[in-house]
């Protein structure tokens, strides 16, 4: 299984075999948002700074920014989400990934929370 890391803003980051990372939102985030009705994703080729707002998720309850968990260049975005935003509610931590990133500093992944630390964090909210 690929290594997964998490942010306090409820993004997940999966390290892929080729050194790239895939980014999405956690199950906790989609549950808090409710029914997702729109997703705006960053364009391929966009260079992101760590912590930069780079995507938007809108639900029937609220709109929420998605932040770059690490600096890098966007390689690809999940076109399925523009056609079917509700996929985020059905499969947030797999098929409903948001974008793939070529990280500027791959070691930055280690600064993010592992699954146990993230669950502990969520339990305090």
BELGI-V482007 format. One record per run of one state. SS is the DSSP state (~ for helix, > for strand, _ for the rest). FROM is the first residue (numbers start at 1). LEN is the number of residues. If there is no record, write none. Layout:
# BELGI-V482007
SS	FROM	LEN
SS	FROM	LEN
This chain:
# BELGI-V482007
_	1	3
>	4	3
_	7	4
>	11	5
_	16	5
>	21	5
_	26	1
~	27	7
_	34	2
>	36	5
_	41	6
>	47	2
_	49	4
>	53	7
_	60	3
>	63	5
_	68	4
>	72	6
_	78	1
~	79	5
_	84	3
~	87	4
_	91	8
>	99	5
_	104	2
~	106	6
_	112	1
>	113	1
_	114	1
~	115	9
_	124	2
